Amino acid sequence: MGDIFLDALIDSLIVLAVLVPVNILIAVLEPRLAGRIKLKGRLAPLVGVTVGLFPQCGFSVVATDLYQKRHITVGTLLGVYLATSDEALPIFLSAGEKAVDILPILAFKFAIGLIVGYTADLICTKNRARVEHHAAECEHEPEIHIGCCGHSIEHDEKESEHDHSECEEPCGEEKELAAKNRSAKFRQYLLHPLEHSARTFLYIFVINMIFGVIIHFVGEDALMEFLSSNRYVAPLFAVIVGAIPNCASSVVISDLYLMGGLGFGATLGGLLMNAGIGFAVLFRDRKAWRENLAIFAAMFLVSVAFAYIISACFKFDVLHIV
């Protein structure tokens, strides 16, 4: 068991070494993107899908909030959900030679997100009209204040109404304001990325431990044989796991793929279905439960369909395509 613990710890630390700089980079980019992302008009699904490719669950939360406030269409929301891959990118980036395997996955997610997003907007004319009517009544486009995992992000330093130009030296109010700004930046640019990385590290470590125990007692060959013999069920299994509104779902799917237990199609289907904690936020609105179920069902059907289509193209082979 000591070897299992050590191997799981080392593998998890390797991913952590990628997670920390990636999450810090995202934290730096978030306030610069916030308020500048335009999700109106014909380009809305394209913009949503593009931003949704960022390796974090924050924008799926943002998109859900904007959808519930009638600022974006259902097509834009579906596009964001399908493009979101949560923690898959940093996990693949830490996988050495297999890191390039994430490129065709992201390409498929981008294309599928666009196709489904624009198709949904063409079909759901009432939803599109409702959003356009609401946008016409609003005086300005809403700014995005929600970051990864739903934490609030700061756009600019807060200004005081006091005129500091008359002060010969920094006054108490100016010092207090500067201290608050430094504290906010510290939380946003360093503390939150480290906390998010630590939570993800724990998920990865626990999952690696579970896989390590299974392989130790069952045997890697037996595990791979079991997954191969059930390859027709694997795409459905991956999509069900991807529906779990948690970082752990993308971790499980990515790890299984890198181990050789999931084929490309099944992995793609699971990551298409994975929308971070977007579903958890979506179903908080209990009044629109029918509409929310329809969105969830559409995501599930699209993910399962593409999982089996892509798997069939590669004859349900568990080998990687890259």
C-alpha positions as a Markdown table, in Angstrom:
| # | Residue | x | y | z |
|---|---|---|---|---|
| 1 | Met | 0.0 | 0.0 | 0.0 |
| 2 | Gly | 3.0 | 2.3 | 0.6 |
| 3 | Asp | 4.0 | 2.0 | -3.0 |
| 4 | Ile | 0.4 | 2.8 | -4.2 |
| 5 | Phe | 0.3 | 5.9 | -2.0 |
| 6 | Leu | 3.7 | 7.1 | -3.2 |
| 7 | Asp | 2.9 | 6.5 | -6.9 |
| 8 | Ala | -0.5 | 8.3 | -6.5 |
| 9 | Leu | 1.2 | 11.2 | -4.7 |
| 10 | Ile | 3.9 | 11.6 | -7.3 |
| 11 | Asp | 1.5 | 11.5 | -10.2 |
| 12 | Ser | -0.8 | 14.0 | -8.5 |
| 13 | Leu | 2.1 | 16.4 | -7.7 |
| 14 | Ile | 3.1 | 16.3 | -11.4 |
| 15 | Val | -0.4 | 17.5 | -12.3 |
| 16 | Leu | -0.3 | 20.1 | -9.5 |
| 17 | Ala | 2.9 | 21.5 | -11.0 |
| 18 | Val | 0.8 | 22.3 | -14.2 |
| 19 | Leu | -2.4 | 23.3 | -12.3 |
| 20 | Val | -0.9 | 26.1 | -10.3 |
| 21 | Pro | 0.6 | 28.2 | -13.2 |
| 22 | Val | -2.5 | 27.5 | -15.4 |
| 23 | Asn | -4.9 | 28.6 | -12.7 |
| 24 | Ile | -2.8 | 31.7 | -11.9 |
| 25 | Leu | -2.8 | 32.6 | -15.6 |
| 26 | Ile | -6.6 | 32.2 | -15.7 |
| 27 | Ala | -6.9 | 34.4 | -12.7 |
| 28 | Val | -4.9 | 37.1 | -14.4 |
| 29 | Leu | -6.9 | 36.9 | -17.6 |
| 30 | Glu | -10.4 | 36.8 | -16.0 |
| 31 | Pro | -10.6 | 40.4 | -14.9 |
| 32 | Arg | -9.3 | 41.5 | -18.4 |
| 33 | Leu | -11.9 | 39.4 | -20.1 |
| 34 | Ala | -14.7 | 40.4 | -17.7 |
| 35 | Gly | -17.0 | 43.0 | -19.1 |
| 36 | Arg | -15.4 | 42.7 | -22.5 |
| 37 | Ile | -17.0 | 39.4 | -23.6 |
| 38 | Lys | -19.9 | 40.3 | -25.9 |
| 39 | Leu | -22.6 | 37.6 | -26.0 |
| 40 | Lys | -25.1 | 39.4 | -28.2 |
| 41 | Gly | -26.0 | 38.9 | -31.8 |
| 42 | Arg | -25.1 | 36.2 | -34.2 |
| 43 | Leu | -21.6 | 35.8 | -32.9 |
| 44 | Ala | -22.8 | 34.9 | -29.4 |
| 45 | Pro | -22.5 | 31.1 | -29.7 |
| 46 | Leu | -19.0 | 31.5 | -31.4 |
| 47 | Val | -17.8 | 33.7 | -28.6 |
| 48 | Gly | -19.3 | 31.5 | -25.9 |
| 49 | Val | -17.8 | 28.3 | -27.3 |
| 50 | Thr | -14.4 | 30.0 | -27.7 |
| 51 | Val | -14.2 | 31.2 | -24.1 |
| 52 | Gly | -15.7 | 27.9 | -22.9 |
| 53 | Leu | -12.6 | 26.1 | -24.0 |
| 54 | Phe | -10.6 | 27.8 | -21.1 |
| 55 | Pro | -9.6 | 25.0 | -18.7 |
| 56 | Gln | -11.9 | 25.9 | -15.8 |
| 57 | Cys | -15.5 | 25.7 | -14.8 |
| 58 | Gly | -16.0 | 29.4 | -14.2 |
| 59 | Phe | -17.5 | 30.5 | -17.6 |
| 60 | Ser | -20.1 | 27.7 | -17.5 |
| 61 | Val | -21.3 | 29.3 | -14.2 |
| 62 | Val | -21.2 | 32.7 | -15.8 |
| 63 | Ala | -23.2 | 31.5 | -18.8 |
| 64 | Thr | -25.8 | 29.8 | -16.6 |
| 65 | Asp | -26.3 | 33.0 | -14.7 |
| 66 | Leu | -26.6 | 35.1 | -17.8 |
| 67 | Tyr | -29.0 | 32.5 | -19.3 |
| 68 | Gln | -31.3 | 32.6 | -16.3 |
| 69 | Lys | -31.3 | 36.4 | -16.5 |
| 70 | Arg | -32.3 | 36.2 | -20.2 |
| 71 | His | -29.1 | 37.8 | -21.4 |
| 72 | Ile | -28.0 | 34.8 | -23.6 |
| 73 | Thr | -29.8 | 32.3 | -25.8 |
| 74 | Val | -30.1 | 28.6 | -25.1 |
| 75 | Gly | -27.9 | 27.9 | -28.1 |
| 76 | Thr | -25.1 | 30.0 | -26.5 |
| 77 | Leu | -25.5 | 28.2 | -23.2 |
| 78 | Leu | -25.4 | 24.8 | -24.9 |
| 79 | Gly | -22.3 | 25.8 | -26.8 |
| 80 | Val | -20.5 | 26.9 | -23.6 |
| 81 | Tyr | -21.5 | 23.7 | -21.8 |
| 82 | Leu | -20.2 | 21.5 | -24.7 |
| 83 | Ala | -16.9 | 23.4 | -25.0 |
| 84 | Thr | -16.2 | 23.3 | -21.2 |
| 85 | Ser | -13.6 | 20.7 | -20.3 |
| 86 | Asp | -12.9 | 21.7 | -16.6 |
| 87 | Glu | -9.7 | 20.1 | -15.4 |
| 88 | Ala | -9.0 | 17.9 | -18.5 |
| 89 | Leu | -6.5 | 20.3 | -20.2 |
| 90 | Pro | -4.1 | 20.6 | -17.3 |
| 91 | Ile | -4.3 | 16.8 | -16.7 |
| 92 | Phe | -3.4 | 16.1 | -20.3 |
| 93 | Leu | -0.7 | 18.7 | -20.3 |
| 94 | Ser | 1.0 | 16.9 | -17.5 |
| 95 | Ala | 0.9 | 13.6 | -19.3 |
| 96 | Gly | 4.1 | 13.9 | -21.3 |
| 97 | Glu | 3.9 | 12.5 | -24.8 |
| 98 | Lys | 0.2 | 12.0 | -24.5 |
| 99 | Ala | -0.4 | 15.7 | -23.9 |
| 100 | Val | -1.1 | 16.2 | -27.7 |
| 101 | Asp | -4.1 | 13.9 | -27.4 |
| 102 | Ile | -6.1 | 16.9 | -26.0 |
| 103 | Leu | -5.8 | 18.8 | -29.3 |
| 104 | Pro | -8.3 | 16.7 | -31.3 |
| 105 | Ile | -10.6 | 16.6 | -28.3 |
| 106 | Leu | -10.7 | 20.4 | -28.0 |
| 107 | Ala | -11.1 | 20.7 | -31.8 |
| 108 | Phe | -14.2 | 18.3 | -31.7 |
| 109 | Lys | -15.6 | 20.1 | -28.7 |
| 110 | Phe | -15.3 | 23.5 | -30.5 |
| 111 | Ala | -16.9 | 22.3 | -33.7 |
| 112 | Ile | -19.7 | 20.4 | -31.9 |
| 113 | Gly | -20.4 | 23.4 | -29.6 |
| 114 | Leu | -20.8 | 25.6 | -32.7 |
| 115 | Ile | -23.0 | 23.2 | -34.6 |
| 116 | Val | -25.3 | 22.5 | -31.6 |
| 117 | Gly | -25.3 | 26.1 | -30.5 |
| 118 | Tyr | -26.4 | 27.6 | -33.8 |
| 119 | Thr | -28.8 | 24.8 | -34.5 |
| 120 | Ala | -30.5 | 25.2 | -31.1 |
| 121 | Asp | -30.9 | 29.0 | -31.8 |
| 122 | Leu | -32.5 | 28.3 | -35.2 |
| 123 | Ile | -35.0 | 25.8 | -33.6 |
| 124 | Cys | -35.7 | 27.7 | -30.4 |
| 125 | Thr | -37.1 | 30.8 | -32.0 |
| 126 | Lys | -39.2 | 31.8 | -28.9 |
| 127 | Asn | -36.2 | 31.7 | -26.6 |
| 128 | Arg | -34.2 | 33.8 | -29.1 |
| 129 | Ala | -37.0 | 36.3 | -29.4 |
| 130 | Arg | -37.3 | 36.5 | -25.6 |
| 131 | Val | -33.6 | 37.2 | -25.2 |
| 132 | Glu | -33.6 | 39.8 | -28.0 |
| 133 | His | -36.6 | 41.5 | -26.4 |
| 134 | His | -35.0 | 41.6 | -23.0 |
| 135 | Ala | -31.7 | 42.9 | -24.5 |
| 136 | Ala | -33.7 | 45.7 | -26.2 |
| 137 | Glu | -35.1 | 46.8 | -22.9 |
| 138 | Cys | -31.8 | 46.8 | -21.0 |
| 139 | Glu | -29.8 | 50.0 | -21.1 |
| 140 | His | -26.5 | 48.2 | -21.0 |
| 141 | Glu | -25.0 | 44.7 | -21.4 |
| 142 | Pro | -24.3 | 43.0 | -18.0 |
| 143 | Glu | -20.8 | 42.8 | -16.9 |
| 144 | Ile | -19.4 | 39.4 | -15.9 |
| 145 | His | -18.4 | 39.4 | -12.2 |
| 146 | Ile | -18.2 | 35.7 | -11.7 |
| 147 | Gly | -15.0 | 33.8 | -12.0 |
| 148 | Cys | -13.9 | 30.2 | -11.7 |
| 149 | Cys | -16.0 | 28.2 | -9.2 |
| 150 | Gly | -18.4 | 31.1 | -8.9 |
| 151 | His | -16.0 | 33.4 | -7.0 |
| 152 | Ser | -16.4 | 37.2 | -7.6 |
| 153 | Ile | -13.7 | 38.9 | -9.6 |
| 154 | Glu | -12.5 | 42.5 | -9.5 |
| 155 | His | -12.3 | 44.6 | -12.6 |
| 156 | Asp | -10.7 | 47.8 | -11.6 |
| 157 | Glu | -9.5 | 49.3 | -8.4 |
| 158 | Lys | -12.3 | 51.1 | -6.5 |
| 159 | Glu | -12.1 | 54.8 | -6.4 |
| 160 | Ser | -12.9 | 57.1 | -3.5 |
| 161 | Glu | -15.0 | 60.2 | -3.9 |
| 162 | His | -12.4 | 62.1 | -1.9 |
| 163 | Asp | -10.0 | 64.3 | -3.9 |
| 164 | His | -6.6 | 63.1 | -2.9 |
| 165 | Ser | -4.8 | 65.7 | -5.0 |
| 166 | Glu | -5.1 | 68.2 | -2.2 |
| 167 | Cys | -3.3 | 65.8 | 0.2 |
| 168 | Glu | 0.4 | 66.5 | 0.7 |
| 169 | Glu | 1.0 | 62.9 | 1.6 |
| 170 | Pro | -1.2 | 59.7 | 1.5 |
| 171 | Cys | -4.1 | 60.1 | 3.9 |
| 172 | Gly | -5.7 | 57.4 | 6.0 |
| 173 | Glu | -8.5 | 56.8 | 3.5 |
| 174 | Glu | -6.1 | 56.5 | 0.6 |
| 175 | Lys | -3.9 | 54.0 | 2.6 |
| 176 | Glu | -7.0 | 52.0 | 3.6 |
| 177 | Leu | -8.2 | 51.9 | 0.0 |
| 178 | Ala | -4.8 | 50.8 | -1.3 |
| 179 | Ala | -4.6 | 48.1 | 1.4 |
| 180 | Lys | -8.0 | 46.7 | 0.3 |
| 181 | Asn | -7.0 | 46.7 | -3.3 |
| 182 | Arg | -3.8 | 44.8 | -2.5 |
| 183 | Ser | -5.7 | 42.3 | -0.4 |
| 184 | Ala | -8.3 | 41.8 | -3.2 |
| 185 | Lys | -5.5 | 41.3 | -5.8 |
| 186 | Phe | -3.7 | 38.8 | -3.5 |
| 187 | Arg | -6.9 | 36.8 | -3.1 |
| 188 | Gln | -7.8 | 36.9 | -6.8 |
| 189 | Tyr | -4.4 | 36.4 | -8.4 |
| 190 | Leu | -2.8 | 34.0 | -5.9 |
| 191 | Leu | -4.9 | 32.8 | -3.0 |
| 192 | His | -7.9 | 31.6 | -5.1 |
| 193 | Pro | -5.7 | 29.9 | -7.8 |
| 194 | Leu | -3.8 | 28.1 | -5.0 |
| 195 | Glu | -7.1 | 27.0 | -3.3 |
| 196 | His | -8.6 | 25.8 | -6.5 |
| 197 | Ser | -5.4 | 23.9 | -7.4 |
| 198 | Ala | -5.3 | 22.3 | -3.9 |
| 199 | Arg | -8.9 | 21.1 | -4.2 |
| 200 | Thr | -8.3 | 19.7 | -7.7 |
| 201 | Phe | -5.1 | 18.1 | -6.4 |
| 202 | Leu | -7.1 | 16.3 | -3.7 |
| 203 | Tyr | -9.6 | 15.0 | -6.2 |
| 204 | Ile | -6.8 | 13.7 | -8.4 |
| 205 | Phe | -4.9 | 12.1 | -5.5 |
| 206 | Val | -8.0 | 10.3 | -4.3 |
| 207 | Ile | -8.9 | 9.1 | -7.8 |
| 208 | Asn | -5.3 | 8.0 | -8.4 |
| 209 | Met | -5.3 | 6.1 | -5.1 |
| 210 | Ile | -8.6 | 4.3 | -6.1 |
| 211 | Phe | -7.2 | 3.4 | -9.5 |
| 212 | Gly | -3.9 | 2.3 | -7.8 |
| 213 | Val | -5.8 | 0.0 | -5.4 |
| 214 | Ile | -7.9 | -1.5 | -8.2 |
| 215 | Ile | -4.9 | -2.2 | -10.3 |
| 216 | His | -3.0 | -3.7 | -7.4 |
| 217 | Phe | -5.7 | -6.2 | -6.4 |
| 218 | Val | -7.3 | -6.7 | -9.8 |
| 219 | Gly | -4.3 | -6.3 | -12.1 |
| 220 | Glu | -3.8 | -3.9 | -14.9 |
| 221 | Asp | -4.3 | -6.5 | -17.6 |
| 222 | Ala | -7.5 | -7.7 | -16.1 |
| 223 | Leu | -8.8 | -4.1 | -15.8 |
| 224 | Met | -7.9 | -3.3 | -19.4 |
| 225 | Glu | -9.5 | -6.5 | -20.5 |
| 226 | Phe | -12.7 | -5.7 | -18.6 |
| 227 | Leu | -12.9 | -2.2 | -20.1 |
| 228 | Ser | -12.2 | -3.6 | -23.6 |
| 229 | Ser | -14.8 | -6.3 | -23.3 |
| 230 | Asn | -17.4 | -3.6 | -22.3 |
| 231 | Arg | -16.3 | -1.1 | -24.9 |
| 232 | Tyr | -19.9 | -0.8 | -26.3 |
| 233 | Val | -21.0 | 0.4 | -22.8 |
| 234 | Ala | -18.0 | 2.6 | -22.2 |
| 235 | Pro | -19.3 | 5.7 | -24.1 |
| 236 | Leu | -22.5 | 5.7 | -22.1 |
| 237 | Phe | -20.6 | 5.2 | -18.9 |
| 238 | Ala | -18.3 | 8.1 | -19.7 |
| 239 | Val | -21.2 | 10.4 | -20.5 |
| 240 | Ile | -22.9 | 9.5 | -17.2 |
| 241 | Val | -19.7 | 10.2 | -15.3 |
| 242 | Gly | -19.4 | 13.5 | -17.2 |
| 243 | Ala | -22.9 | 14.5 | -16.0 |
| 244 | Ile | -21.6 | 14.7 | -12.4 |
| 245 | Pro | -21.4 | 18.5 | -11.6 |
| 246 | Asn | -17.9 | 18.3 | -10.1 |
| 247 | Cys | -14.3 | 18.6 | -11.0 |
| 248 | Ala | -13.9 | 14.9 | -10.2 |
| 249 | Ser | -15.8 | 13.8 | -13.3 |
| 250 | Ser | -13.3 | 15.3 | -15.8 |
| 251 | Val | -10.5 | 13.9 | -13.7 |
| 252 | Val | -11.9 | 10.4 | -13.8 |
| 253 | Ile | -12.5 | 10.6 | -17.6 |
| 254 | Ser | -9.1 | 12.0 | -18.4 |
| 255 | Asp | -7.2 | 9.5 | -16.2 |
| 256 | Leu | -9.1 | 6.6 | -17.7 |
| 257 | Tyr | -8.2 | 7.7 | -21.2 |
| 258 | Leu | -4.5 | 8.3 | -20.3 |
| 259 | Met | -4.5 | 4.8 | -18.8 |
| 260 | Gly | -5.8 | 3.3 | -22.0 |
| 261 | Gly | -9.2 | 2.3 | -20.4 |
| 262 | Leu | -11.4 | 4.7 | -22.5 |
| 263 | Gly | -11.3 | 5.2 | -26.2 |
| 264 | Phe | -11.3 | 8.5 | -27.9 |
| 265 | Gly | -15.1 | 8.5 | -28.6 |
| 266 | Ala | -16.0 | 7.7 | -25.1 |
| 267 | Thr | -13.6 | 10.3 | -23.7 |
| 268 | Leu | -15.0 | 12.9 | -26.0 |
| 269 | Gly | -18.6 | 12.1 | -25.0 |
| 270 | Gly | -17.8 | 12.3 | -21.3 |
| 271 | Leu | -16.0 | 15.7 | -21.7 |
| 272 | Leu | -18.8 | 17.0 | -23.9 |
| 273 | Met | -21.3 | 16.2 | -21.2 |
| 274 | Asn | -19.0 | 17.7 | -18.5 |
| 275 | Ala | -20.0 | 21.3 | -17.8 |
| 276 | Gly | -18.2 | 21.8 | -14.5 |
| 277 | Ile | -20.6 | 23.0 | -11.8 |
| 278 | Gly | -22.8 | 24.6 | -14.5 |
| 279 | Phe | -25.6 | 22.0 | -14.0 |
| 280 | Ala | -25.6 | 22.5 | -10.3 |
| 281 | Val | -26.2 | 26.3 | -10.8 |
| 282 | Leu | -28.8 | 25.6 | -13.6 |
| 283 | Phe | -31.0 | 23.4 | -11.4 |
| 284 | Arg | -31.0 | 25.9 | -8.5 |
| 285 | Asp | -33.8 | 27.6 | -10.5 |
| 286 | Arg | -36.6 | 25.2 | -9.5 |
| 287 | Lys | -39.3 | 27.2 | -11.3 |
| 288 | Ala | -37.9 | 26.5 | -14.7 |
| 289 | Trp | -37.3 | 22.8 | -14.0 |
| 290 | Arg | -38.9 | 21.6 | -17.3 |
| 291 | Glu | -36.7 | 23.9 | -19.3 |
| 292 | Asn | -33.6 | 22.9 | -17.3 |
| 293 | Leu | -34.4 | 19.2 | -17.8 |
| 294 | Ala | -34.7 | 19.8 | -21.5 |
| 295 | Ile | -31.3 | 21.4 | -21.6 |
| 296 | Phe | -29.8 | 18.5 | -19.6 |
| 297 | Ala | -31.5 | 16.0 | -21.9 |
| 298 | Ala | -30.2 | 17.8 | -25.0 |
| 299 | Met | -26.7 | 17.7 | -23.6 |
| 300 | Phe | -27.0 | 14.1 | -22.7 |
| 301 | Leu | -28.3 | 13.0 | -26.1 |
| 302 | Val | -25.7 | 15.1 | -28.0 |
| 303 | Ser | -22.9 | 13.7 | -25.9 |
| 304 | Val | -24.0 | 10.1 | -26.2 |
| 305 | Ala | -24.6 | 10.4 | -30.0 |
| 306 | Phe | -21.2 | 11.8 | -30.7 |
| 307 | Ala | -19.5 | 9.4 | -28.3 |
| 308 | Tyr | -20.9 | 6.4 | -30.2 |
| 309 | Ile | -20.5 | 8.0 | -33.7 |
| 310 | Ile | -16.8 | 8.8 | -33.1 |
| 311 | Ser | -16.3 | 5.4 | -31.4 |
| 312 | Ala | -17.8 | 3.6 | -34.4 |
| 313 | Cys | -15.5 | 5.5 | -36.7 |
| 314 | Phe | -12.6 | 4.0 | -34.8 |
| 315 | Lys | -14.3 | 0.6 | -34.4 |
| 316 | Phe | -14.6 | 1.0 | -30.6 |
| 317 | Asp | -10.8 | 0.7 | -30.3 |
| 318 | Val | -9.5 | 1.7 | -26.9 |
| 319 | Leu | -6.2 | 2.8 | -28.5 |
| 320 | His | -5.4 | 6.5 | -28.8 |
| 321 | Ile | -5.8 | 8.2 | -32.2 |
| 322 | Val | -2.8 | 10.4 | -31.8 |
